[in-house]
Amino acid sequence: MQTILGAGGAIGLELAGILPDFTDRVRLVSRQPAATHPNCEAYPANLLDAAAVEGAVKDSEVVYLLAGLPYRARVWEAHWPVIMDNVIAACRASGSKLVFFDNIYMYDRAHLSPMDEDTPVRPSSRKGAVRAAIADALLSAVRRGDLAGLIARCADFYGPGRLSTSVLTHTVFERLAAGKPAQWLLSAEHIHSFTYTPDAARGTALLGNSADVWGEVWHLPTASAPPTGRGWIEAIAAELGVAPRLQVMPATLLNLLGLVVPTLRELKEMAYQYDRDYDFRSEKFERRFGFVPTPYAQGIAAIVEADYR
């Protein structure tokens, strides 16, 4: 059996459909899970409860930690260390391997182009500091021999599913489809990588079911040569058959709106990802698995076909 902790998000839903290719039972764990695929069982649990996590992980060969928390630094600081400690302890007790699905917030802001597994870890935000700390907690436990684990790291992501938490869904696809201008932070002239969610999920499953990958950080498969922000908007607009209208939110407006809009206030510390090139590389994964990431044009076309036709 393999278990997904935080099974209700965009990656978890994709992964739930893939894991039956590798195992006969999949356990989907969240506060209110739903068994949406054959051979999947729903298991409600609160990851802040150590006993509940131990029960959720029991008898699992591989555990995938894909949990998401509200996008607030103080929530991350309070809850993420507890969740990681609970999951590490549960996996150690059950003998389960642990795949942690991570982001790039801990990387040095001066080294975002290119980014690979050797990019310096030097966070410049509260959220980045949290991600650095919990990644280090996992890798330290692996080095001690407490469990077999790895980190599967993803860029910002995009993919089919109108309920996706992707920034591209809400600020570009949905707005253009509704006849509104797309929105982009700070500058639309820098390149920006996005990982296609079906590729991220397939990559996560491959890592969890391979023998020679443990104890390492892996960048999940992501297409090379990313477009600029303007290029993303033009490509999405063309596929939708609408004009590529664009609104760029400058730093001054972001700061002002952040005073009254909580989401924008939380986004402010991460806005540096949009004032420079953001080039996420996955050559290590591609070489190991012979994996060709979905080209951006193909991903955009698939999203439009699935969600806007």
C-alpha positions as a printed NumPy array, in Angstrom:
array([[  0.   ,   0.   ,   0.   ],
       [  1.043,   3.586,  -0.688],
       [ -0.388,   6.622,   1.088],
       [ -0.927,  10.225,   0.042],
       [ -0.978,  12.731,   2.896],
       [ -2.81 ,  15.785,   1.609],
       [ -4.644,  14.015,  -1.175],
       [ -7.118,  16.728,  -2.147],
       [ -4.882,  19.177,  -4.01 ],
       [ -4.009,  19.404,  -7.679],
       [ -0.981,  17.098,  -7.438],
       [ -2.647,  14.707,  -5.005],
       [ -5.615,  14.191,  -7.292],
       [ -3.312,  13.447, -10.228],
       [ -1.118,  11.155,  -8.122],
       [ -4.131,   9.183,  -6.884],
       [ -4.902,   8.249, -10.471],
       [ -1.317,   7.178, -11.195],
       [ -0.33 ,   5.147,  -8.137],
       [ -2.553,   2.158,  -9.003],
       [ -0.001,   1.547, -11.781],
       [  2.522,   0.798,  -9.006],
       [  0.577,  -0.648,  -6.059],
       [ -2.63 ,  -2.565,  -5.357],
       [ -3.882,  -0.17 ,  -2.646],
       [ -3.757,   3.61 ,  -2.286],
       [ -4.78 ,   5.422,   0.892],
       [ -5.965,   9.012,   0.459],
       [ -5.517,  11.077,   3.606],
       [ -6.912,  14.534,   4.304],
       [ -9.415,  16.118,   6.66 ],
       [-12.314,  15.175,   4.346],
       [-10.977,  12.708,   1.761],
       [-12.943,  11.141,  -1.053],
       [-12.016,   7.865,  -2.734],
       [-12.374,   8.956,  -6.347],
       [-10.38 ,   6.143,  -7.989],
       [-10.626,   2.331,  -7.913],
       [ -8.387,   0.644,  -5.315],
       [ -8.253,   3.881,  -3.288],
       [ -9.477,   4.169,   0.295],
       [-10.366,   7.41 ,   2.051],
       [ -8.822,   7.971,   5.477],
       [ -9.7  ,  11.182,   7.35 ],
       [ -6.896,  12.554,   9.521],
       [ -5.502,  15.811,  10.859],
       [ -1.757,  15.924,  10.184],
       [ -1.245,  18.063,  13.281],
       [ -2.323,  15.065,  15.386],
       [  0.603,  12.674,  15.842],
       [ -1.594,   9.682,  16.659],
       [ -3.786,  10.319,  13.634],
       [ -0.74 ,  10.511,  11.369],
       [  0.623,   7.265,  12.792],
       [ -2.688,   5.569,  12.003],
       [ -2.791,   7.048,   8.506],
       [  0.725,   5.856,   7.684],
       [  0.478,   2.378,   9.219],
       [  1.23 ,  -0.505,   6.805],
       [  2.335,   1.889,   4.037],
       [  5.33 ,   0.999,   1.906],
       [  5.647,   4.576,   0.58 ],
       [  4.168,   7.794,   1.939],
       [  3.82 ,  10.974,  -0.126],
       [  3.596,  14.229,   1.84 ],
       [  1.686,  16.639,  -0.399],
       [ -0.142,  18.662,   2.231],
       [ -0.978,  22.31 ,   1.654],
       [ -1.606,  24.956,   4.278],
       [ -3.29 ,  28.36 ,   4.105],
       [ -0.962,  30.829,   2.419],
       [ -0.013,  32.68 ,   5.59 ],
       [  3.5  ,  32.819,   7.026],
       [  2.371,  32.572,  10.633],
       [  0.35 ,  29.432,   9.865],
       [  3.324,  27.866,   8.092],
       [  5.632,  28.711,  11.002],
       [  3.255,  27.181,  13.542],
       [  2.076,  24.102,  11.638],
       [  4.669,  22.895,   9.137],
       [  7.325,  21.837,  11.688],
       [  4.695,  19.904,  13.633],
       [  3.448,  18.159,  10.491],
       [  6.951,  17.211,   9.361],
       [  7.891,  15.889,  12.812],
       [  4.677,  13.853,  12.962],
       [  5.178,  12.38 ,   9.503],
       [  8.842,  11.518,  10.074],
       [  7.98 ,   9.809,  13.373],
       [  5.108,   7.873,  11.815],
       [  7.19 ,   6.724,   8.853],
       [ 10.015,   5.672,  11.159],
       [  7.584,   3.663,  13.3  ],
       [  5.991,   1.932,  10.311],
       [  9.134,   1.479,   8.218],
       [  7.629,   3.57 ,   5.415],
       [  9.634,   5.488,   2.838],
       [  8.802,   9.192,   2.604],
       [  8.536,  11.384,  -0.51 ],
       [  8.156,  15.066,   0.368],
       [  6.672,  17.231,  -2.392],
       [  8.406,  20.596,  -1.993],
       [  8.68 ,  24.016,  -3.644],
       [ 11.616,  26.362,  -4.353],
       [ 10.969,  29.04 ,  -1.741],
       [ 14.188,  28.249,   0.145],
       [ 16.477,  28.969,  -2.812],
       [ 18.712,  32.028,  -2.88 ],
       [ 16.814,  34.763,  -4.722],
       [ 20.027,  35.641,  -6.586],
       [ 20.184,  32.142,  -8.111],
       [ 16.786,  31.598,  -9.74 ],
       [ 18.166,  31.349, -13.277],
       [ 19.009,  28.593, -13.618],
       [ 17.841,  26.515, -10.649],
       [ 18.918,  22.909, -10.172],
       [ 19.376,  20.601,  -7.205],
       [ 22.629,  22.388,  -6.263],
       [ 21.098,  25.876,  -6.096],
       [ 22.112,  27.525,  -2.792],
       [ 19.589,  27.304,   0.025],
       [ 19.43 ,  30.821,   1.407],
       [ 15.817,  31.877,   1.995],
       [ 14.865,  35.545,   1.979],
       [ 11.287,  35.192,   3.211],
       [  9.463,  33.79 ,   6.225],
       [  7.802,  31.123,   4.094],
       [ 11.136,  30.238,   2.543],
       [ 12.712,  29.875,   5.983],
       [  9.968,  27.426,   6.953],
       [ 10.487,  25.351,   3.811],
       [ 14.259,  25.283,   4.368],
       [ 13.789,  24.134,   7.969],
       [ 11.391,  21.285,   7.239],
       [ 13.441,  20.071,   4.254],
       [ 16.507,  20.026,   6.488],
       [ 14.558,  18.13 ,   9.154],
       [ 13.74 ,  15.402,   6.654],
       [ 17.237,  15.152,   5.184],
       [ 18.761,  15.122,   8.672],
       [ 16.496,  12.217,   9.638],
       [ 17.566,  10.391,   6.47 ],
       [ 21.251,  10.959,   7.271],
       [ 20.711,   9.581,  10.781],
       [ 19.216,   6.444,   9.285],
       [ 15.779,   7.056,  10.779],
       [ 14.019,   6.433,   7.468],
       [ 14.439,   6.4  ,   3.703],
       [ 13.27 ,   9.7  ,   2.264],
       [ 13.683,  12.133,  -0.578],
       [ 12.552,  15.568,  -1.673],
       [ 10.653,  15.982,  -4.95 ],
       [ 10.864,  19.67 ,  -5.746],
       [  8.53 ,  21.493,  -8.121],
       [  8.434,  24.921,  -9.723],
       [  5.23 ,  26.922,  -9.734],
       [  2.78 ,  24.58 , -11.431],
       [ -0.037,  24.672, -13.943],
       [ -2.412,  22.044, -15.267],
       [ -5.998,  21.012, -16.006],
       [ -8.659,  21.385, -13.35 ],
       [-10.626,  24.555, -12.678],
       [-10.143,  24.09 ,  -8.945],
       [ -6.359,  24.196,  -9.354],
       [ -4.427,  26.43 ,  -6.978],
       [ -2.111,  27.456,  -9.809],
       [ -1.542,  31.175, -10.085],
       [ -1.846,  30.824, -13.876],
       [ -5.351,  29.404, -13.516],
       [ -6.653,  32.344, -11.53 ],
       [ -4.703,  35.262, -12.977],
       [ -4.414,  34.271, -16.636],
       [ -6.619,  31.394, -17.861],
       [ -9.786,  32.329, -15.97 ],
       [ -9.475,  36.055, -16.539],
       [ -8.791,  35.803, -20.272],
       [-11.605,  33.268, -20.686],
       [-13.963,  35.697, -18.921],
       [-13.02 ,  38.567, -21.239],
       [-10.821,  40.281, -18.644],
       [ -7.167,  41.226, -18.95 ],
       [ -4.668,  38.748, -17.559],
       [ -2.7  ,  39.859, -14.516],
       [  1.035,  39.498, -13.872],
       [  3.205,  40.679, -11.012],
       [  5.958,  43.309, -11.336],
       [  7.238,  42.562, -14.86 ],
       [  5.993,  40.448, -17.748],
       [  9.368,  40.524, -19.501],
       [ 11.132,  37.796, -17.487],
       [ 10.989,  34.071, -18.243],
       [  9.073,  31.936, -15.739],
       [  9.028,  28.135, -15.527],
       [  5.878,  26.238, -14.612],
       [  5.719,  22.481, -13.995],
       [  2.794,  20.681, -15.666],
       [  0.789,  18.916, -12.938],
       [  0.441,  15.536, -14.729],
       [  4.237,  15.512, -15.174],
       [  4.77 ,  16.448, -11.522],
       [  2.494,  13.641, -10.351],
       [  4.01 ,  11.043, -12.681],
       [  7.485,  12.126, -11.612],
       [  6.557,  11.871,  -7.942],
       [  5.23 ,   8.342,  -8.448],
       [  8.363,   7.284, -10.333],
       [ 10.571,   8.545,  -7.522],
       [  8.501,   6.779,  -4.893],
       [  8.825,   3.482,  -6.744],
       [ 12.523,   3.49 ,  -7.623],
       [ 15.353,   1.938,  -5.635],
       [ 18.289,   4.267,  -6.328],
       [ 16.809,   7.715,  -5.653],
       [ 16.556,   7.943,  -1.868],
       [ 18.366,  10.477,   0.264],
       [ 18.454,  13.082,  -2.499],
       [ 16.704,  16.186,  -3.79 ],
       [ 15.085,  15.785,  -7.211],
       [ 13.623,  18.479,  -9.444],
       [ 10.436,  17.192, -11.008],
       [ 10.226,  17.189, -14.827],
       [  9.662,  20.672, -16.197],
       [  9.894,  21.872, -19.794],
       [ 12.917,  23.929, -20.76 ],
       [ 12.949,  27.337, -22.469],
       [ 10.056,  28.851, -20.49 ],
       [  8.196,  31.843, -21.948],
       [  8.239,  35.289, -20.442],
       [  5.141,  36.414, -18.592],
       [  4.033,  38.182, -21.745],
       [  4.768,  35.03 , -23.745],
       [  2.585,  32.958, -21.423],
       [ -0.309,  35.371, -21.805],
       [  0.013,  35.551, -25.589],
       [  0.128,  31.748, -25.907],
       [ -2.858,  31.195, -23.601],
       [ -4.876,  33.953, -25.285],
       [ -4.169,  32.475, -28.709],
       [ -5.358,  29.033, -27.591],
       [ -8.498,  30.581, -26.091],
       [ -9.077,  32.671, -29.198],
       [ -9.079,  35.996, -27.349],
       [ -6.976,  39.14 , -27.332],
       [ -3.84 ,  38.962, -25.111],
       [ -4.851,  41.764, -22.785],
       [ -2.485,  42.28 , -19.87 ],
       [ -2.345,  44.191, -16.602],
       [  1.001,  44.302, -14.801],
       [  0.821,  44.989, -11.059],
       [  3.828,  47.153, -10.084],
       [  5.469,  46.892,  -6.678],
       [  3.908,  50.15 ,  -5.482],
       [  0.385,  48.873,  -6.188],
       [  1.163,  45.464,  -4.644],
       [  2.353,  47.192,  -1.474],
       [ -0.737,  49.389,  -1.346],
       [ -3.245,  46.597,  -1.977],
       [ -1.396,  44.384,   0.477],
       [ -2.586,  46.677,   3.244],
       [ -6.178,  45.565,   2.689],
       [ -5.99 ,  42.262,   0.756],
       [ -4.526,  39.443,   2.903],
       [ -3.485,  37.238,  -0.031],
       [ -1.537,  40.071,  -1.649],
       [  0.038,  40.936,   1.686],
       [  1.309,  37.354,   1.942],
       [  2.448,  37.368,  -1.681],
       [  4.553,  40.48 ,  -1.193],
       [  7.528,  38.639,   0.332],
       [  7.58 ,  36.217,  -2.625],
       [  7.196,  38.854,  -5.351],
       [ 10.927,  38.765,  -6.121],
       [ 10.194,  35.629,  -8.176],
       [  8.618,  37.921, -10.786],
       [ 11.21 ,  40.697, -11.048],
       [ 13.891,  38.387, -12.478],
       [ 14.19 ,  35.28 , -14.647],
       [ 12.852,  32.108, -12.999],
       [ 14.339,  29.123, -14.826],
       [ 13.731,  25.732, -13.197],
       [ 15.829,  22.849, -14.56 ],
       [ 15.135,  19.118, -14.268],
       [ 17.93 ,  17.497, -16.295],
       [ 18.875,  15.147, -13.437],
       [ 15.395,  13.615, -13.382],
       [ 15.1  ,  13.552, -17.173],
       [ 18.392,  11.658, -17.516],
       [ 17.585,   9.154, -14.788],
       [ 14.111,   8.29 , -16.085],
       [ 14.351,   9.129, -19.796],
       [ 11.448,  11.499, -19.206],
       [ 10.486,  14.203, -21.701],
       [  8.489,  16.98 , -19.96 ],
       [  5.29 ,  18.16 , -21.617],
       [  6.064,  21.162, -23.872],
       [  4.415,  24.385, -22.763],
       [  2.286,  24.732, -25.907],
       [  0.95 ,  21.199, -25.429],
       [  0.161,  21.823, -21.759],
       [ -1.689,  25.045, -22.539],
       [ -3.716,  23.348, -25.271],
       [ -4.658,  20.476, -22.943],
       [ -5.837,  22.863, -20.216],
       [ -7.969,  24.885, -22.613],
       [ -9.494,  21.724, -24.058],
       [-10.239,  20.259, -20.614],
       [-11.499,  23.365, -18.828],
       [-12.62 ,  26.014, -21.32 ],
       [-14.249,  24.21 , -24.265]])
